Amino acid sequence: MATTDEILKYWRLQPAPLLGMLHAFHDRDKRITQDTIHAISTALRIPKAELYGTVSFYDHLSMETGNQKELRICTGPICSLNGSKDILAAMAPEGARGMSCSGRCDSPIPALRGNHTYAIAPDEIVASPDTPKPRPNPGHAKECVFEKIRDEGRKSLSGYRTSGGFKALEWAISTRTPGEILDEVDSSGLAGRGGAGFPTGAKWRAVAQANGSPKYIVCNADEGEPGCFKDRALLDHDPLLVIEGMALAAYATGASVGFIYLRYEYPETFHVLSRAIDDARVANLLGDKILGSEFSFELHLRRGAGAYICGEETSLLNSLEGKHPFPRNRPPYPVTHGFNDLPTAVNNVETLASVPWIIQHGAKRYRDLGLGDNVGTKVISLSGDVVHPGNYEVPLGLPLATLIEEWAGGIVDGKKLQAVSMAGLSGGFLGADEASQVTLDEKSIRALGSFLGAGGIMVFDETRDMIEVGRQAMAFFAHESCGKCFPCRIGTQRLAERLGGEIREPSSAEWHQELHDIGQAMKSTSACGLGMAAPLITESLMRLFPDSLAKLTKQENSQ
């Protein structure tokens, strides 16, 4: 067991040391003690009050004894539909507590204890099953990021290289300039697959042209949006694809250092990535003078500690830097003032995993993967009341009805579709009629007042109480609001109260108007996407289920 001095000595020499240091102490002592706060404060010159506020902000760090021994049971939307809250209530006397969606919506109800994932089976707790590989493409559509994920041994370096891995990087650094790689990515039309949809080539070019050194590549693997679990599949089964994508990004932008910021709830994935990084470094695919070239790129892995807001890129950067993970005001943007105020490209797992394919096959072939005028593919995490939940790489422009009915086997037990959530929860809900007409691309979905985002779609059949689903969604946003800006901090709480029937107005019309007004204020004045997106929950409920909402008003309850 490492001593305090040994932990401090090791991590003080590492870039972005705070998270690693906190996890080392937390794992050793099963909590963060006052002595630990004092030692870290002295070592990193962080004021104790600031450090305490940062530690207490994260869901999975605790200053209380026994935290790591408790069973933390997922109470996300899909697990709640499958009975996780009833299980939690029964096990609470034994010390169990709930946690937000842990990114396993296609698996049995998960639970964490220490750094291990378990599954809640009838009357017992068992080892969590391995991450399911994506189902073979039922539509026979061409794939990009999932093209070789099902190959045997793909997660090992030897298996990855046998199936063509690192050929794109070898070809790029031996035959192409960084500018030519930028041009290829730009021409491909690849846009951010984490939700924002910003053109990847434009982001990389801005980093390449920015003043300041060193430059950084950051992989945002803090997949905290309920209903999203695509990044876990890629990182568990094809980790070196993401690493190769990061190396290509570094070559194109002139970056020399990279970080993968992995969400806390994926402890097994952390070990997969650690081994993949170590193996790539030994093979000189990372580190100094890669493959005998003048290109060097060092990669570090950091584990989050449980905070939805860290999926927002500037909150993530603050977290890496050891600061309180509030979103930053923009401008300036990370491309010029990112990690340590230096040029930084922050990209999603799926975005980076797309790059080796583009470099190998060319921009035109990538553009042609989409349907109609749409460019490329998108991985959709589909869960809920469908026969075959899981991850599907679809051509952008595919009808949602085709995905649900033909690819995923339709609604369970032949029931009718009532609604789907979009962008995990952030896009609100679409009704059955809307879902039957929409195609999986931003233009089509935004025309209905929603958006595709990171690609999480939850399916709800005709028996589900959508008002309760909406209330739980808003309660999640209220819990995860970072509190920096009061429109989000207060607005999410007030909307959750109203969806729970706690606040009523004299008339249904006034009640609906207040929901609308709170939502508009949040969308107009919130500091980041959480506060801007949360009102889509209430807006879509008012549009789709006005009669059910009316039952929450004072007027309806008095009749």
C-alpha positions in Angstrom: 0.0 0.0 0.0 1.5 3.3 -1.1 2.3 5.9 1.5 1.0 9.5 1.4 4.4 10.7 0.4 4.7 8.2 -2.4 1.3 9.1 -3.8 2.1 12.8 -3.7 5.6 12.3 -5.2 4.3 10.3 -8.1 1.3 12.4 -9.1 3.1 15.8 -8.7 5.3 14.8 -11.6 2.3 14.0 -13.8 0.3 16.4 -16.0 -3.3 17.0 -14.7 -2.4 15.4 -11.3 -5.5 16.2 -9.1 -7.9 13.5 -10.3 -5.3 10.7 -10.2 -4.2 11.8 -6.8 -7.7 11.9 -5.4 -8.5 8.4 -6.8 -5.2 7.0 -5.3 -6.1 8.3 -1.9 -9.8 7.3 -2.2 -8.9 3.8 -3.2 -6.4 3.5 -0.4 -8.4 5.0 2.4 -11.9 4.3 1.0 -12.6 8.0 1.5 -11.0 11.4 1.3 -9.9 12.4 4.8 -9.1 15.8 6.3 -5.4 14.8 6.3 -5.7 14.0 2.6 -7.2 17.4 1.9 -4.4 19.1 3.8 -1.7 17.0 2.0 -3.1 17.7 -1.5 -3.6 21.3 -0.7 0.0 21.7 0.3 1.4 19.7 -2.6 -0.7 21.3 -5.4 -1.1 24.7 -3.8 -4.8 24.6 -4.0 -6.7 26.4 -1.2 -8.4 24.0 1.2 -11.8 25.6 0.8 -11.5 25.3 -3.0 -10.3 21.7 -2.8 -13.1 20.7 -0.4 -15.7 22.3 -2.7 -14.3 20.4 -5.7 -14.1 17.0 -3.9 -17.7 17.4 -2.5 -19.0 18.3 -6.0 -18.2 14.8 -7.5 -20.8 12.1 -6.8 -18.3 9.2 -6.3 -15.8 10.8 -4.0 -16.7 10.9 -0.4 -15.3 12.1 2.9 -17.4 9.6 4.8 -16.3 6.2 5.9 -17.7 3.2 4.0 -18.5 4.9 0.7 -16.5 2.4 -1.3 -18.2 -0.5 0.4 -21.7 0.6 -0.4 -23.6 -0.8 -3.4 -24.5 2.0 -5.8 -27.5 0.9 -7.9 -28.3 2.6 -11.3 -31.6 4.6 -11.1 -31.4 5.9 -14.7 -34.5 6.0 -16.9 -34.3 2.5 -18.4 -33.2 0.8 -15.2 -36.0 2.6 -13.3 -38.5 1.2 -15.9 -37.0 -2.3 -15.2 -37.5 -2.0 -11.4 -34.2 -0.6 -10.1 -35.8 1.8 -7.7 -37.8 -0.9 -6.1 -34.6 -2.9 -5.7 -32.9 0.1 -4.2 -35.7 0.6 -1.7 -35.4 -3.0 -0.6 -31.7 -2.8 -0.2 -31.4 0.7 1.3 -31.4 -0.6 4.8 -28.2 -2.5 4.0 -26.6 0.7 2.9 -27.3 0.7 -0.9 -27.8 4.0 -2.6 -28.7 5.2 -6.0 -26.6 6.6 -8.8 -27.4 8.3 -12.1 -27.5 6.3 -15.3 -24.3 4.3 -15.5 -24.3 3.8 -19.3 -25.4 0.2 -19.3 -29.0 0.6 -20.7 -28.6 -2.5 -22.9 -27.6 -4.8 -20.0 -29.1 -6.0 -16.7 -29.5 -3.4 -13.9 -25.9 -2.5 -13.0 -24.4 -1.6 -9.6 -21.0 -0.4 -8.5 -19.2 -1.5 -5.4 -15.7 -0.1 -5.1 -14.1 -0.2 -8.5 -16.1 -3.2 -9.8 -19.4 -3.4 -11.7 -22.1 -5.9 -10.8 -25.5 -6.8 -12.2 -28.6 -7.1 -10.1 -30.2 -10.5 -10.9 -33.3 -12.0 -9.3 -32.4 -12.4 -5.6 -28.6 -12.1 -6.1 -25.8 -9.8 -7.2 -23.6 -11.3 -9.9 -20.6 -10.2 -11.9 -21.5 -7.8 -14.6 -21.6 -9.3 -18.1 -19.1 -8.0 -20.6 -20.0 -5.1 -22.7 -22.1 -6.5 -25.6 -20.5 -6.1 -29.0 -22.7 -4.2 -31.5 -25.1 -6.5 -33.3 -24.2 -7.3 -36.9 -25.6 -4.6 -39.1 -29.1 -5.8 -39.9 -29.6 -3.3 -42.7 -26.3 -4.3 -44.5 -25.3 -0.7 -44.5 -21.6 0.2 -44.7 -20.0 1.0 -41.4 -17.1 3.2 -40.3 -16.3 3.0 -36.6 -17.9 -0.4 -36.2 -16.5 -1.9 -39.4 -14.0 -4.2 -37.6 -15.1 -4.0 -33.9 -16.5 -7.6 -34.1 -13.1 -9.0 -35.3 -11.6 -11.5 -32.8 -8.9 -10.1 -30.6 -9.5 -6.5 -31.9 -8.8 -5.0 -28.5 -5.3 -6.4 -28.3 -2.4 -4.6 -30.2 -1.6 -7.7 -32.2 -5.2 -8.3 -33.2 -5.7 -4.6 -34.0 -2.7 -4.5 -36.3 -3.6 -7.8 -37.9 -6.9 -6.3 -39.0 -5.4 -3.2 -40.4 -4.8 -1.1 -37.3 -2.3 1.8 -37.3 -1.9 1.7 -41.1 -3.6 5.1 -41.4 -1.2 6.6 -38.9 1.9 4.9 -40.6 0.7 6.2 -44.0 0.0 9.7 -42.7 3.3 10.3 -41.0 5.4 8.7 -43.8 3.7 10.2 -46.8 1.5 13.1 -45.9 2.0 16.5 -44.3 -0.2 17.6 -41.3 -1.9 20.1 -43.7 -2.9 17.3 -46.0 -4.4 15.4 -43.2 -6.3 18.5 -42.1 -7.6 18.9 -45.7 -8.8 15.3 -45.8 -10.7 15.5 -42.5 -12.1 18.9 -43.6 -13.3 17.5 -46.9 -14.9 14.5 -45.3 -17.5 16.7 -43.5 -16.9 14.9 -40.2 -18.7 16.8 -37.5 -18.5 16.3 -33.7 -20.4 13.1 -32.7 -20.7 14.1 -29.0 -23.7 16.4 -29.6 -22.4 19.8 -30.6 -21.8 18.8 -34.3 -19.0 21.3 -34.9 -16.9 20.5 -38.0 -13.9 18.5 -36.9 -11.6 19.8 -39.6 -12.4 23.4 -38.8 -11.7 22.8 -35.1 -8.4 21.0 -35.8 -7.3 23.8 -38.2 -7.9 26.4 -35.6 -5.7 24.5 -33.1 -3.0 24.1 -35.7 -3.0 27.8 -36.5 -3.2 29.0 -32.9 -0.2 30.4 -31.0 1.1 28.6 -28.0 2.8 25.3 -27.1 2.4 22.6 -26.2 -0.9 21.9 -27.9 -3.3 19.2 -26.6 -5.7 16.6 -27.9 -8.4 15.7 -25.3 -10.8 12.7 -25.8 -14.1 13.4 -24.1 -15.1 9.9 -22.9 -17.2 11.2 -20.0 -20.3 9.6 -21.5 -22.8 10.8 -18.8 -26.0 11.4 -20.9 -28.7 8.9 -19.8 -29.4 6.5 -22.6 -25.9 6.8 -24.2 -23.5 3.9 -24.1 -21.8 3.9 -27.5 -18.4 5.2 -26.2 -18.2 2.3 -23.8 -18.6 -0.2 -26.6 -15.9 1.4 -28.7 -13.4 1.7 -25.8 -14.0 -1.8 -24.5 -13.8 -3.6 -27.8 -11.7 -1.2 -30.1 -9.6 1.0 -27.8 -6.7 1.3 -30.1 -8.9 2.7 -32.9 -9.6 5.7 -30.6 -5.9 5.9 -29.7 -5.0 5.9 -33.4 -7.6 8.6 -34.0 -6.0 10.7 -31.3 -2.5 10.3 -32.7 -3.8 11.4 -36.2 -5.4 14.4 -34.6 -2.1 15.2 -32.8 -0.2 14.9 -36.1 -2.6 17.1 -37.9 -2.7 19.9 -35.3 0.9 19.8 -34.0 -0.2 18.6 -30.6 2.3 16.7 -28.5 0.2 15.7 -25.4 -3.2 14.0 -25.1 -5.6 13.0 -22.4 -8.5 10.6 -22.4 -11.0 11.7 -19.8 -13.0 8.6 -18.9 -16.2 8.6 -16.9 -16.0 7.1 -13.4 -18.7 4.5 -13.9 -16.6 2.6 -16.4 -14.0 1.0 -14.1 -13.4 -2.0 -16.3 -12.9 0.2 -19.3 -10.2 2.1 -17.5 -8.1 -1.1 -17.3 -8.7 -1.9 -21.0 -7.5 1.6 -22.0 -4.5 1.5 -19.6 -3.3 -1.7 -21.2 -3.9 -0.4 -24.7 -2.0 2.8 -24.1 0.9 0.9 -22.5 1.1 -1.6 -25.4 1.0 1.2 -28.0 3.8 3.0 -26.1 6.0 -0.1 -26.0 5.5 -0.5 -29.8 6.5 3.1 -30.4 3.1 4.0 -31.6 2.9 6.6 -28.8 5.8 8.5 -27.2 8.9 10.0 -28.7 9.7 9.9 -32.5 6.8 7.6 -33.3 7.8 4.9 -35.9 11.1 6.6 -36.4 9.6 9.9 -37.5 10.0 13.4 -36.0 6.4 13.2 -34.6 6.1 12.7 -30.9 2.8 12.3 -28.9 2.3 11.2 -25.3 -1.1 10.1 -24.1 -2.4 10.1 -20.5 -5.6 8.5 -19.1 -7.6 10.3 -16.4 -10.7 9.0 -14.7 -13.6 11.3 -13.8 -15.3 11.1 -10.4 -19.0 11.4 -11.3 -20.3 14.7 -12.7 -22.6 14.9 -15.7 -21.5 18.5 -16.3 -18.0 17.3 -17.1 -19.3 16.1 -20.4 -19.3 19.8 -21.4 -15.9 20.4 -22.8 -14.9 23.4 -20.8 -16.1 21.8 -17.5 -14.0 18.8 -18.5 -10.9 21.0 -19.0 -11.4 22.6 -15.6 -11.7 19.2 -14.0 -8.5 18.1 -15.7 -6.7 21.2 -14.5 -7.8 20.5 -10.9 -10.3 23.4 -10.8 -14.0 23.3 -9.8 -15.6 21.9 -12.9 -17.8 24.9 -13.8 -18.3 25.6 -17.5 -16.1 28.5 -18.7 -17.4 31.6 -20.3 -16.7 31.6 -24.1 -15.0 33.2 -25.9 -12.1 32.5 -25.7 -12.6 28.9 -27.0 -10.6 25.8 -26.2 -9.0 25.8 -29.7 -6.9 28.8 -28.5 -7.3 28.7 -24.7 -8.0 25.2 -23.6 -6.0 23.0 -21.2 -3.7 25.2 -19.2 -4.8 28.1 -21.4 -3.1 26.5 -24.5 -4.6 25.4 -27.9 -6.6 22.3 -27.3 -8.9 20.1 -29.5 -11.6 18.4 -27.5 -13.3 15.6 -29.4 -15.7 12.8 -28.6 -14.8 9.1 -28.7 -16.8 8.4 -31.8 -15.4 11.4 -33.7 -11.9 10.3 -33.1 -12.7 6.7 -33.9 -14.0 7.8 -37.4 -10.7 9.4 -38.4 -8.5 6.3 -39.2 -11.2 5.1 -41.6 -11.4 8.5 -43.3 -7.6 8.6 -43.7 -7.5 5.1 -45.1 -10.6 5.2 -47.4 -10.8 8.9 -48.3 -13.1 11.8 -47.6 -15.5 11.0 -50.5 -16.2 7.5 -49.4 -17.0 8.7 -45.9 -19.4 11.4 -47.3 -21.1 8.7 -49.4 -21.9 6.6 -46.3 -24.8 9.0 -45.5 -28.2 8.9 -47.2 -29.3 11.7 -49.5 -27.5 14.9 -48.6 -26.4 13.6 -45.3 -22.7 12.9 -44.6 -21.3 9.8 -42.9 -22.7 7.6 -40.1 -23.8 8.0 -36.5 -23.8 5.4 -33.7 -27.2 5.3 -32.0 -27.5 3.8 -28.5 -31.1 2.4 -28.6 -32.7 1.2 -25.4 -36.0 0.8 -23.6 -39.0 -1.1 -24.9 -37.4 -2.7 -28.0 -36.7 -6.3 -28.7 -33.0 -5.8 -29.4 -31.5 -2.8 -27.5 -27.9 -2.0 -28.3 -25.6 0.2 -30.4 -26.3 0.5 -34.1 -24.1 2.4 -36.6 -26.6 3.9 -39.0 -26.2 6.0 -42.2 -27.3 9.5 -41.3 -30.7 10.0 -42.9 -32.0 6.5 -42.0 -35.7 6.6 -40.9 -36.0 6.1 -37.1 -38.9 3.7 -37.8 -36.6 1.5 -39.8 -34.1 1.4 -36.9 -36.8 0.5 -34.4 -39.0 -1.9 -36.4 -36.5 -3.6 -38.7 -33.1 -3.3 -37.1 -34.1 -3.6 -33.4 -37.0 -6.0 -33.8 -39.9 -3.6 -32.9 -41.6 -2.9 -29.6 -41.4 -5.6 -26.9 -44.5 -7.9 -26.7 -46.0 -6.3 -29.8 -47.1 -3.2 -27.9 -47.6 0.2 -29.5 -45.0 2.9 -29.5 -45.9 5.9 -27.3 -42.8 8.1 -27.4 -39.0 8.2 -27.8 -36.5 10.4 -26.1 -33.8 12.1 -28.2 -30.2 13.0 -27.5 -30.4 10.8 -24.4 -32.7 13.1 -22.4 -31.5 16.4 -23.6 -33.6 16.5 -26.7 -36.9 15.9 -25.0 -39.5 13.5 -26.4 -41.0 12.8 -29.8 -44.4 11.2 -30.1 -45.3 8.0 -32.0 -46.4 9.9 -35.1 -43.3 12.1 -35.1 -41.1 9.0 -34.6 -42.7 7.3 -37.6 -41.8 10.2 -39.9 -38.4 11.5 -38.7 -35.1 10.6 -40.2 -31.9 10.3 -38.1 -30.2 13.6 -39.0 -30.1 17.0 -37.4 -32.2 18.8 -40.1 -35.2 16.4 -39.7 -35.0 16.2 -35.9 -34.6 19.9 -35.3 -37.6 20.6 -37.5 -39.6 18.9 -34.7 -38.0 21.0 -32.0 -35.5 18.4 -30.8 -32.0 17.3 -31.8 -29.9 14.1 -32.3 -27.1 15.0 -30.0 -24.9 12.2 -28.9 -27.3 9.6 -30.3 -29.0 8.1 -27.3 -32.6 7.1 -28.1 -34.9 5.5 -25.4 -38.1 3.9 -26.5 -41.3 3.9 -24.4 -44.3 1.7 -25.1 -48.0 2.6 -24.6 -48.0 1.5 -20.9 -45.4 3.9 -19.7 -46.3 7.0 -17.6 -44.5 9.7 -19.6 -45.2 12.4 -17.1 -43.3 10.4 -14.5 -40.5 9.7 -17.0 -40.3 13.4 -17.6 -40.3 14.2 -13.9 -37.4 11.8 -13.3 -35.6 13.4 -16.2 -36.0 16.9 -14.8 -35.0 15.7 -11.3 -31.8 14.3 -12.9 -31.0 17.7 -14.6 -31.7 19.5 -11.3 -29.3 17.2 -9.4 -26.6 17.5 -12.1 -26.8 21.2 -12.6 -23.4 22.6 -11.5 -25.1 25.6 -9.9 -22.9 28.2 -11.6 -25.9 30.1 -13.1 -29.2 30.6 -11.4 -31.5 30.1 -14.4 -30.4 26.5 -14.7 -29.9 25.9 -10.9 -33.3 27.2 -10.0 -35.2 26.5 -13.2 -34.5 22.8 -13.3 -35.7 22.5 -9.6 -38.9 24.5 -10.3 -39.7 22.4 -13.4 -39.1 19.2 -11.4 -41.4 20.4 -8.7 -44.2 21.2 -11.1 -43.9 17.8 -12.9 -44.1 16.2 -9.5 -47.4 18.0 -8.7 -45.8 20.0 -5.9 -46.5 23.4 -7.4 -49.9 24.2 -8.9 -51.5 27.4 -10.3 -55.1 28.6 -10.2 -55.7 27.4 -13.7 -54.3 25.0 -16.2 -53.6 27.8 -18.6 -51.5 29.7 -16.0 -49.7 26.6 -15.0 -48.7 25.8 -18.6 -47.7 29.4 -19.2 -45.4 29.3 -16.2 -43.8 26.1 -17.5 -43.2 27.9 -20.8 -41.9 31.1 -19.2 -39.4 29.2 -16.9 -38.2 27.2 -19.9 -37.7 30.3 -22.1 -35.7 32.0 -19.4 -33.5 29.0 -19.0 -32.9 28.6 -22.8 -32.1 32.3 -23.1 -29.8 32.9 -20.2 -28.2 29.6 -19.0 -24.4 29.4 -19.2 -24.2 26.0 -20.9 -26.2 23.3 -22.8 -27.7 21.7 -19.7 -29.9 24.6 -18.8 -30.7 25.2 -22.5 -31.7 21.6 -23.2 -33.6 20.7 -20.0 -36.7 22.7 -21.0 -37.2 20.5 -24.0 -38.5 17.9 -21.6 -41.4 20.1 -20.4 -42.0 21.6 -23.9 -42.4 18.2 -25.5 -44.6 16.9 -22.6 -46.9 20.0 -23.1 -47.0 19.3 -26.8 -47.6 15.5 -26.7 -49.4 14.9 -23.4 -51.4 18.0 -22.5 -54.3 16.0 -20.9 -51.9 14.1 -18.6 -50.2 17.3 -17.6 -53.5 18.9 -16.8 -54.1 16.5 -14.0 -51.3 18.1 -12.1 -52.9 21.5 -11.9 -55.0 22.7 -9.0 -58.0 23.2 -11.2 -58.0 19.6 -12.4 -57.3 18.2 -9.0 -60.3 20.1 -7.4 -62.8 18.7 -9.8 
